[in-house]
């Protein structure tokens, strides 16, 4: 089981706006809160957002070596559709809109979103198949 993931972000408040909304809509709960970071957890797994002073860039590039995206289960297609509709108000942009919701292939009902800092998430409907 995954213990945790730590994402270094260039602007903590902007990251909390996008990631915090998403985590809480997915049923994750706030976990830790300190001046340079926040975290949310589900069960034993948590994700940390941290604005570290050691950060050397101002944007994540998912096309470079390293993390491409995080993928999350979503309860069903209706919930996924509602998240996609609400996402822009929370800093997320739909990727591959011309192929949505089947950008991952036929029978894979999912949404690919990118936030202002270049992080991508894939939201997969549990009833996708």
C-alpha positions as CSV (number, residue, x, y, z in Angstrom):
1,X,0.0,0.0,0.0
2,X,1.2,3.5,-0.8
3,X,2.3,5.4,2.3
4,X,2.4,9.0,1.0
5,X,3.2,11.2,-1.9
6,X,4.8,14.6,-1.4
7,X,4.4,17.3,-4.1
8,X,6.5,20.4,-4.1
9,X,4.5,23.3,-5.3
10,X,5.5,26.8,-6.3
11,X,2.5,28.5,-4.6
12,X,1.0,26.8,-1.6
13,X,-2.3,28.8,-1.5
14,X,-2.9,28.2,-5.3
15,X,-2.2,24.5,-4.8
16,X,-4.5,24.3,-1.8
17,X,-7.3,25.8,-3.9
18,X,-7.0,23.2,-6.7
19,X,-5.8,20.1,-4.8
20,X,-7.7,20.7,-1.6
21,X,-11.0,21.0,-3.5
22,X,-10.2,17.8,-5.4
23,X,-9.1,15.8,-2.4
24,X,-12.1,16.8,-0.4
25,X,-14.5,16.1,-3.2
26,X,-12.9,12.6,-3.5
27,X,-13.6,12.0,0.2
28,X,-10.1,12.6,1.5
29,X,-9.8,14.5,4.8
30,X,-7.5,17.3,5.8
31,X,-4.6,15.7,7.8
32,X,-1.7,18.1,8.5
33,X,-1.4,21.9,8.3
34,X,1.8,24.0,8.8
35,X,3.0,27.3,7.3
36,X,4.7,25.7,4.3
37,X,2.4,22.8,3.7
38,X,-0.9,20.9,3.9
39,X,-1.9,17.3,3.6
40,X,-5.0,15.2,3.0
41,X,-5.4,11.5,3.8
42,X,-7.6,8.6,3.0
43,X,-7.1,5.5,5.2
44,X,-3.4,5.1,5.7
45,X,-2.3,7.0,2.6
46,X,-1.8,10.7,2.4
47,X,-0.6,13.4,0.0
48,X,1.5,16.4,1.0
49,X,1.6,19.7,-0.7
50,X,4.7,21.7,0.3
51,X,6.2,25.0,-0.8
52,X,9.8,24.2,0.0
53,X,12.5,26.9,0.1
54,X,14.7,24.4,-1.7
55,X,12.4,24.4,-4.8
56,X,14.4,25.2,-8.0
57,X,11.6,25.8,-10.4
58,X,8.2,27.6,-10.7
59,X,6.2,25.0,-12.6
60,X,5.9,21.2,-12.7
61,X,6.6,19.7,-16.2
62,X,4.7,16.5,-16.5
63,X,6.5,15.8,-19.8
64,X,9.9,15.6,-18.2
65,X,11.3,12.6,-16.3
66,X,9.5,12.2,-13.0
67,X,5.8,12.3,-12.1
68,X,3.5,12.4,-15.1
69,X,0.2,12.3,-13.2
70,X,-1.7,10.9,-10.3
71,X,-4.8,8.8,-11.0
72,X,-7.8,8.6,-8.6
73,X,-11.0,6.5,-8.5
74,X,-14.2,8.4,-8.7
75,X,-17.5,6.8,-7.5
76,X,-19.3,6.8,-10.8
77,X,-19.7,8.6,-14.2
78,X,-22.2,11.1,-12.8
79,X,-19.7,12.2,-10.1
80,X,-16.9,12.4,-12.6
81,X,-19.0,14.6,-14.9
82,X,-19.9,16.9,-12.0
83,X,-16.2,17.2,-11.0
84,X,-15.3,18.1,-14.6
85,X,-18.0,20.8,-14.7
86,X,-16.8,22.3,-11.3
87,X,-13.0,21.9,-11.9
88,X,-12.3,25.2,-13.8
89,X,-13.6,27.2,-10.8
90,X,-10.9,25.5,-8.7
91,X,-8.0,26.0,-11.1
92,X,-8.2,22.8,-13.2
93,X,-8.4,22.7,-17.0
94,X,-9.7,19.7,-18.9
95,X,-7.0,18.1,-21.1
96,X,-7.9,16.3,-24.4
97,X,-11.4,17.9,-24.5
98,X,-11.9,16.6,-28.0
99,X,-11.7,13.0,-26.8
100,X,-13.3,13.4,-23.4
101,X,-14.5,11.2,-21.6
102,X,-12.8,8.5,-23.6
103,X,-9.3,10.0,-24.0
104,X,-7.9,6.9,-22.3
105,X,-9.5,4.6,-24.9
106,X,-12.9,3.1,-25.5
107,X,-14.6,1.9,-22.3
108,X,-12.3,3.9,-20.1
109,X,-14.5,6.7,-18.8
110,X,-12.1,9.2,-17.3
111,X,-11.1,12.9,-17.1
112,X,-7.6,14.3,-17.4
113,X,-7.2,17.6,-15.7
114,X,-4.2,19.9,-15.3
115,X,-3.9,22.7,-12.7
116,X,-2.1,26.1,-13.1
117,X,1.2,24.6,-11.8
118,X,1.3,21.9,-14.5
119,X,0.2,18.9,-12.4
120,X,-2.1,16.4,-14.0
121,X,-4.7,14.1,-12.5
122,X,-6.6,11.4,-14.1
123,X,-10.1,10.7,-12.6
124,X,-11.4,7.3,-13.4
125,X,-15.1,6.4,-12.9
126,X,-15.5,3.2,-11.0
127,X,-18.2,2.1,-13.3
128,X,-16.1,2.9,-16.3
129,X,-16.2,-0.6,-17.7
